[in-house]
Amino acid sequence: MASNETHTVKAFDADIDQLRAVIAEMGGLAEAAITDAISALTQRDSAKATRVINGDKAIDDLELEVERQVVKLIALRAPMADDLREAIAALKIAGVIERIGDYAKTIARREQLLGDAARIEPLSILPAMAGVVSDMVSGALDAFAARDPEKAKDVCLRDPQVDDLYNSMFRALLTHMMENPHTITASTHLLFVAKGLERIGDHATNIAEMVYYAATGEQLAERPRGRDLAEATTEK
């Protein structure tokens, strides 16, 4: 009996390791898509933007593979408690990564719509935002791979930095549009790009919170959020 239980545990561990590998591959593709989408914008590289757009299907396909593996794992292994939380976390994380890939694809599509955006100085803030959110995605996935709740908490602490960068971008673009009305269309596209990056940061934080719960069985305390200047302006 003990031998059979040992075999079951080893089989489950192998399934989880395979699941983590697929999640890691998804995450790597999503991180590259974020970086390449912003690079395509700043360098006005249509070919790179097209590669990001076409590459989104690979992320979608991996999400389906995660779903397949999780269903199989639950059906065959009937995991309980910690193991079940990890399997469900993997399923949810795959869905979040897929949405991150969608944001990167949407950003890449803006490349053809930017017109004279290269002359808009606030454009320089976007690579910094992209760097932070890519690091957050990477950190959240590393935390999942290591089942490390402390690493997950560290990712959550970086979210206000993204909010601050977004608000800086919003202020800079608003000023630029007031001073240069002919750039309003391009500036509006850049605002949507910045908002997309801000949402990716939120998704990375969501992944980290899932990792923390899967590892500890406890929810992270509600994190403070910065005020979104765009929303505050709309309220007025």
Secondary structure, 3 states (H helix, E strand, C coil): CHHHHHHHHHHHHHHHHHHHHHHHHHHHHHHHHHHHHHHHHHHCCHHHHHHHHHHHHHHHHHHHHHHHHHHHHHHHHCCCHHHHHHHHHHHHHHHHHHHHHHHHHHHHHHHHHCCCHHHCHHHHHHHHHHHHHHHHHHHHHHHHHHCCHHHHHHHHHCHHHHHHHHHHHHHHHHHHHHHCHHHHHHHHHHHHHHHHHHHHHHHHHHHHHHHHHHHHCCCCCCCCCCCCHHHHHHHC
